[in-house]
Amino acid sequence: MTVSTLTEQVARQAFLAKAASRRLALLSAEDKKRILEEMAAAIEAAAQDILFRNEIDVEAAQQSGLSESLINRLVLTEDSIKSMAQGVREIARQSDPVGETLESWTRPSGIRIDKIRVPLGVIAMIYESRPNVTVDAAALCLKSGNAVLLRGGSEAINSNRALVSAISKALHSAGLPAGRQVLEGSVQFLEDTNRESIMELVRLNQLVDLVIARGSEEMINHVMKNATVPVLGHGKGVCHVYVDDEADLSMAEKIAFNAKVQRPGVCNAMETLLVHKHAAQAFLPKMAQLYEAAKVEIRGDQGTREVIASVLPATEEDWRTEYLDLIVSIRVVDSLDQAIEHINRYGSGHSDAIVTENPQHAARFLKEVDSAAVFHNASTRLHDGSVFGLGAEIGISTRKFHARGTMGARELTTTKYVVHGTGQIRE
């Protein structure tokens, strides 16, 4: 496809999305619920075709040498398809964020001001590897009254096509009083997977209201550097667990193991384990045995290697690295202050946890660690839209504008002032 043809195609799809966004903003809560229920049923009905297409992607990824942890992100199963459909149904049952009155007040002049939630408009979703993002993004955007342009990666092209096909069938079969044309253009898939299509998309500031980027740090930085549309990056997760000197070590073992091993290739997996020097001798040998049994490569600082001689030496770069793999860096710290300083210096502001039985230590950690989600006696793996009760997430933002942390339907809205008067004018 030539650049001019590509530009025309992307612009045409964005134009359709813009028109659809105005219609979607007017849908009732009941209409949106019906659409989402149809979507869940359509995904389940198409399960075998989706799995077949996914097998093609997985085989191609294996032949291309994609890492095991990244392939793990790509793989779909019958259970994961059921989970996707269940997530859509949970979103359908949630209260509608659109039209919610956040504040209301009356001024001395007599005007009444309401601050209400409204959709953002058109959201461009740029993502890699994970086919489930296709469903999560479509469902959350529809729930919040937004049109969405889906641009997945080449490694999941067949899976994404099958999922969008199922979603499209649901949109056409949803019985809306206003007719099927209401949903035309509301969920669209950009077939072109070349980088040029991303560049075209992120510069359509007259048609696209927000870009959400999920994927490699390189891809996100490239989008942010070149976009004229506001970008919300699903940032990398250099996540930490800190084991305090007053931790329940049995609990700490369970949390540190889960945070690293349960799914190492995801953004909320722990990459660095911090251990107080007074807990190191009792905690680290058993933790090392658990990691070694799970084939986790351990890289440690001098304090760690004094306790576990077999670990590899950690470098300065390790403290900044999102491994997305069965690798963990461990540092022994002198104090809670040093743990907090390490996280705020090297972390990515994503998800960080403290394991402690000391409520004062926990309170300080939760207040002073500057991350999107902080946990006390719980795994960083819990930072997730479905776990938080949002049904799904469109991403986990490490930015501070306009949303931070796991993003559900409410985070895909903005606000609008509605002012009622009785003839007031500005003197």
N, C-alpha and C positions, 0 to 999 in steps of 0.2 A: 504493500500500500504506500503510495507516494505521500509526502508530507502534506501537500495541499488536500489530497483526498482524506487523509487522516484528520486533519484540522476540521474539515467539513463534517466528517462523521461524528467526531467528539462534540462539536458545537451543536449538531442536530440533536444528539441525545441529551445534551445539557438543556437545550431549548425546550424539549419535550418535558424534561424533569421540572423545569421552572413553571411551566403551565400546570403540570400535575400538582406541584406543591401548593398552589393557590386553591385547588379543589380539595386536596387532602386536609388542608387547614380547617375546612368547614365540615368535615365528617363528624358525625355524632360518636359518642363513646360506644354506643351499641353497634354502630356500623363497623367500627374498627375492631371490636371484639369478634364480630362475625367473620371478618376478613382473616384475622389471626387464627381463629379456630379452623377455618378452611385450609389455611396454610399448613397447620400442624398435621391435619389429615392427609393433605396432598404429599407431604414429605414422607409420611409413613407408607402411603400407597406406592410411592416410587422407590422404596428402599432397595429393592433388588437391582434396579437399574443404576441407582446412585452407587451402590457397592461395586457393581461391575465396572463403572467408569472410574471409580476410585482405585481399583486394582490396576488399571492401566497407568494411572499417575504414579502409584507406588512403585510399580515395576520399572518405569522410566527413571524415577528418582534413584532407585537402587543401581541401575545400570550407569547412571551419570556420576555415581560416587557421593551422593548426598549423605551427610552424617546420619548416624542412627537416631540421634536425638531429634534432628529435623524431620526425618522420615516419620518418627513417632507423632509429630504434629500433623502430618499429612494423612495418616491412616484413619479410615472410618470403619466402624463395626456396626453390627445390628444394634448393640447397646448404645453406641454413640448417636446413632440416628434416632433411636427412641428418646434419648436424652435431649437432643435438639428439639424434637417435637414437643416434649414435655416443657422445655424452656419457653417455647412459643405460647403454649397454653397458660403458663404462669404469667407471662407478659399480658396475655389477653385478659386475665382475671384482675389485673392491677387497676387501681383507679386511674382515670384519664388525667394526665398532667395538664393538658391543654385547656385553657379557660379558668384554671385555678386562680382564685384571688389571693394574692400573697399579703397585701396590705390594703387598707382603705381608711381614708381620713377626710375630714371636711375643714376647709380653710375659713378664716374670718369673713372672707368675701362671700361665702356661701357655696363655692364650688366644691364638689365632691370628687376626690381622686381615688381611683382604683388602680392598683398595680397587679397585672395578671400575666399568667404564662401564655406564651404563643410559640408556635414552631419556629425553628431557625430558617427553614425554607428548603434548600437543596444541599444535601451532604454528599461529598465525594469520598468514598471509602477506598483507600489504597492499602492493600494488605498482601502478605506473602504466606505461603504454605498451608495455613489452616482453613479447610473448607467450611468448618462450622461458623466462621466469621460471616460467611455469605448469609446464612440463616439469621444469625444474631443481629447483624446490621439491618437486614430487611425488616425483621420483626420490630426492632426498637424504633426504627425510623417511621414505620407505619403507625405504631402506637403513639408516637409524638407528633404525628401529622406532617412529617417531612418526606420529600422524595429523596431517593438515594441512587447514586451512580456507583456501581460496584466494579472495582478494577483489581482483580486478584492476580496472583503470580502465575507464571507459565507452568510451574511444577504441579499446580492443582487445576489446570484448565478444564480437564474433562469432568472432574468432580463438581466444579463450580457450575459448569454448563448444566449438568443434570439437576443440581439443586435449584438453579434459577428457573429451569424448565418447570419443575414442580411448583415453585412459588408462582410463576406466571399462570399456570392452570388454576391455582387457587384464586388469584386475582380476577380471572375471567369468570369463574363459577360463583363468586360471592354475589349473592342476590341483594343488590343495593337499590333502594327506591329511586336514586338519581340516575341509575343506569351504569353499565360497565365502563363507559367512556370516562367516568370519574377516575378510574385507576390507570388509565393509559399513560405510560411514561413514569409511573410512580416508583417502580423498581426496575432498573436497567443494568445490564451487564456489558462492560466494555470488553469486546473480544480481543482487541489488539493488546499483546503483552509486552511490546517493546517499550523502552524507556521514553521514547518520544511521545507516546500516548499519555504518559503521566505529565509530561511538561505541557502538553496542550491543555490538559484538564485543570491543572493548578493555576493556570493563568486566566481562566474564564471568570474573572471577578464580577462581571455583570450578570452571570447566570448561576454561579456556584457560591453558596454562602459560607461553607466551612469544609475544609479538607481534614480528614482524620487519617493519619498514616500509622500503620502497624506493620512492623517487620524489622529488618536489620537496621542497625544504627546508621550504616552508610546510606541506605535508601531514605530513611527519615531525614537525615541531614541534607541530602540532595533535594528533597521536596521542599524543605524549609528555605534553602538557599535560593531556589528558583521560583517559588510561588508568589503570586500577587493576591491570591485568596488567603484569608486567615487559615493557619494550620495548627491543628492540635495533634501533637506527636504522642503515640503510645510508646513511651520511652523505654530504654533498656533497664533491666532489673539487676543491679548489683545490690542484692539483698543480704541482710545480716541477721544472725541470731547471736545474742550475747548471753552467755551463761554466767550469772552473777555468783559472788562468793556465798550468797544465801539462797542459792537455787536448790530445788528438789532435783537431785541429779538423775533420778529415775525418769522424772518428767522431762528433764533436759535432753536425755538420750533419745527419748521418743520424738520430741519436737525437732531436734537437730537432724535426726535420721529422716524423718518425713519431709522436712523442708528441703533436703538435698536430693533424696533418692526417689521419692514417689513419682515425680515427673521432672527430671533434671533439665529438660529442654524448653521449659516455659519461663516467662519473665518473673514470676513470683517465687521461683525456686531460690533457696539460699545459695550464695556463692562464697561468703566468708563467715566463718565461725569464730567468734571472739569468746575467750574464756578467761575469767578472773584468775590471777596467779594462785590464789588460795584454794581454788577448785580444780586446778589443772591436774595435780597428781592423782586425785581420786576419779576424775572424770575422763581425761583424755585416753588412757590405755583402753578402757572398755569401748569408748566411742570409736577409736581407731580400729578395733576388732570388728565392730559392726560395719564400718565403712569398707574395710578390706574384704569382708565377706560379700558385700554388694558390689565389689570391683570399682570402688571409688578411689581415684588417685588423690593422695593427700599431699599438699604443699604447706609447709609450716615455717614460722619464724624461729629464731634461736630458742626462745622459751618453749616452743612446741617440741623442737628437736631434742631438747634436754630431757623431755619426758618420753618421747617416742623417737628413738634413734633412726628408725627406718624411713621416716618421711622425707620427701624431697624438700630442698630449701626453697622458700618463697621469695620472690623478687618484688620490688616496688610495683611493677606492672601488675602482679597478681591481685593486689588490693583493688585495682580499678577494673578488673576483667569480669565480664559476664560470660562465663564458660558455656552455659547451656549444654552441659555435658556432665558426666560422672567425674567431676574434678572439684575439690574443695580446698580453699586456702584457710589456714588456721593461725590465729595470732593470740598469744597470751598477753593480757593487759594487766596493768598494775591497779586499776581502779575503774569505777563506773565513769568517772570523768574522762579517762582515756578511751573507754569504749565509745562514749558519745562523740568525742572529738574525732575518732577514727571514722565513724559512720558518716558524720557530717562532712568530713574531708573527702572520703573516697566513695561514698555511696552515691546512688543515682536518684535518691529521693522517692523511691518506689515503695518498698515494704521492709520493715525492720522490726525485730522482736527482742524482748528481754524475758529471760526465765529467772524468776526470783520469788521468794516468799516474803521479801521485805517491801511493804507497801510504799514506803518513802522512796526507795530506789526505783520502784516501778513508776511512781508518779513523776519523778524527775526525768526518767527515760522517755516516757510518753509525751512530756511537755517539751523537752529540749531537742529530741531528734526531729529534724526537719524533713519528714517524709510524708507521702500521700496517705499511707496507712501505717500505724504503729500498733504492735501487739504485745500483750502481757500474758505470758504462759500459754501461748498459742502459736501455731506454725504460720509462717509467711504465706504458705500455700493457700491459706483461707482468704486471701485478698482476691475475690472473684465475684462477679455479678450474681451468679446463681447462688453461691454460698451466702452472700449478703441479702438475698431475698429479692433481687432485681429481675429474676427470670433469666437474664443473660447480661452480657456487657458488650458494648461496642468498642471498648478499649479501656486501658488503665492509663490515665494521664498523669505524667510526672510534671506537667506544667502547672502554673497557678492561675492561668486565665484560659478560658472562662470556667473550666471545670478541672477538678483534681481528683485523682483516685479512680476507682471503678465507675464507669459511666453507664447508667441505665437510661430509661426514657426521659426522666426529668432533666438529665444533663444535656439532652438534645433540644432543649427549649431556651428561649430568651424571654425578656419581659417587655411589657407595653403599658404605658399609662393611658387609662381611659378616664376622661374628665367630663363630669356632668355639671351643667350650669343652668341658670335661669335668666340669661341675658347679660352676664358680667362682661366687662371690657377692661382693658388695661388703661388706666388713667396716666 
